[in-house]
Amino acid sequence: MAGENSIFSKAEKWLDEDWERMESALSERLEAFREKRVLVTGAAGFLGFGFLHFFSYLNRNLLKTGRLSVVAADNYIRGRPRWLVELAAASPDMKVIRQDITKPWPDLDGKKFDFIIHGASIASPKVYRRYPLETLDTNISGLRHMLELARLHHSESILYFSSSEMYGDPPAHEIPTSEVYRGNVSCLGPRACYDESKRLGETLCYLYFQQHGVRAKIVRPFNNYGPGLRLADGRVLSDFCSDVLADRDIVLRSDGSPTRTFCYVSDALTGYLLALLSAHHAEPFNVGTESPEISMRDLGRMLLDVAGSKRHVIHAPSDEIDYLTDNPNRRCPNIAKARSLLGYTPLVDLRFGLGRMLEWYKRFVAMEELAKDEPGGHA
Ligand SMILES: NC(=O)c1ccc[n+]([C@@H]2O[C@H](COP(=O)([O-])OP(=O)(O)OC[C@H]3O[C@@H](n4cnc5c(N)ncnc54)[C@H](O)[C@@H]3O)[C@@H](O)[C@H]2O)c1
């Protein structure tokens, strides 16, 4: 077990500020987790990091006398992160297993899962282009296994992460994009394995609810960021942060004009848990922030400014031929539905969130680094 002064303990305390914000936003709804058993898939990933730390925070605070137990599953396709090993060692209520969800779920101990947070997928475009068939299998047969598990266990709720990518590249009059827009994606090409299988995943959730009464919840995340995202992930903000931390110019792979909105991890997780705990089955919710809709060039400039760096934003095309193929030009959610039906309100300002993400890397990641991720192995 990590000591009081270990990097792990210091990081855990530093992160509490984010979980406190979530606790006050979710307030009494969190009682739903008292003494419950939760499965988190994709536990070694970015959102897994957030969920597992938040649940550990709840057990140390609100749920002290009625702790929830967590089974954390991942196939470690990108390695087994050090934080997961340390968190599991420090958490008597957490069991970590290596499991490829494209394989049928093993009967662990006959106990049922009250909630399933199904985050396993290959989310970074750089990585899913390398593993397109694995991406497809995980998003389709993996999800099917999880829905089947929820059916067999009569789970209270299962959360499915679709994606804002399912909208493709909407026309200008569909931005900000609401859930009624049906999308515009290519079924062929380098992004199809992800976009199309995320769309079909929503259909699977809908069918399991219609046919079997499985209480599946569907969220469509819009670009999350914050502590827990691997520096080497390959998503835009981890790439930009790597440049800043190495005191290099920020390198844009596009001309800098595509726009996105960015949702800080505590806001995103709050939205996901509001959906999980809601009574809105098999219907989609955009979870993100509406503003600022910022170009990649301005995002790079903002990050340099937050970091107090004198470096510049420069352009250098990627060596990867498909890097920009079918890359959406604009992505910005309309979150009116989540606001009115879930009571969702994002709180974290982009500059503040970027500062916190950089601080996380500086204090707890950069020196230890990624690096120390253990090769995939049995937990
Ligand atoms: N973070 C975002 O901004 C964002 C945006 C849109 C959608 N999503 C979706 O949210 C979910 C979580 O995203 P994330 O950012 O944490 O992704 P991530 O890539 O950081 O983590 C996903 C995890 O799933 C695991 N995994 C992949 N295939 C698996 C398999 N077959 N069996 C078991 N584990 C497997 C990976 O090892 C990884 O640890 C994903 O479904 C993703 O598509 C996230």
The ligand as a Gaussian input file, in Angstrom:
#p B3LYP/6-31G(d) Opt

LIG

0 1
 N      -13.036000      11.084000     -23.492000
 C      -13.760000      11.633000     -24.469000
 O      -13.640000      12.826000     -24.788000
 C      -14.751000      10.786000     -25.233000
 C      -15.416000      11.356000     -26.317000
 C      -16.328000      10.557000     -27.000000
 C      -16.590000       9.263000     -26.591000
 N      -15.912000       8.741000     -25.529000
 C      -16.183000       7.355000     -25.147000
 O      -16.138000       7.217000     -23.731000
 C      -15.561000       5.945000     -23.377000
 C      -14.343000       6.135000     -22.492000
 O      -13.437000       7.012000     -23.145000
 P      -11.955000       7.264000     -22.633000
 O      -11.614000       8.645000     -23.007000
 O      -11.822000       6.839000     -21.230000
 O      -11.153000       6.245000     -23.561000
 P       -9.702000       5.570000     -23.323000
 O       -9.193000       5.158000     -24.640000
 O       -8.864000       6.466000     -22.491000
 O      -10.048000       4.281000     -22.449000
 C      -10.733000       3.199000     -22.972000
 C      -10.230000       1.946000     -22.268000
 O      -10.925000       0.816000     -22.839000
 C      -10.016000      -0.262000     -22.883000
 N      -10.444000      -1.237000     -23.883000
 C      -10.442000      -1.103000     -25.233000
 N      -10.892000      -2.233000     -25.804000
 C      -11.213000      -3.085000     -24.798000
 C      -11.721000      -4.404000     -24.745000
 N      -12.016000      -5.086000     -25.868000
 N      -11.910000      -4.996000     -23.541000
 C      -11.622000      -4.322000     -22.395000
 N      -11.119000      -3.067000     -22.379000
 C      -10.928000      -2.457000     -23.569000
 C       -8.670000       0.376000     -23.230000
 O       -7.597000      -0.452000     -22.814000
 C       -8.735000       1.695000     -22.453000
 O       -8.097000       1.556000     -21.190000
 C      -15.241000       5.260000     -24.693000
 O      -16.338000       4.458000     -25.056000
 C      -15.124000       6.402000     -25.662000
 O      -15.378000       5.984000     -26.987000
 C      -14.993000       9.470000     -24.834000

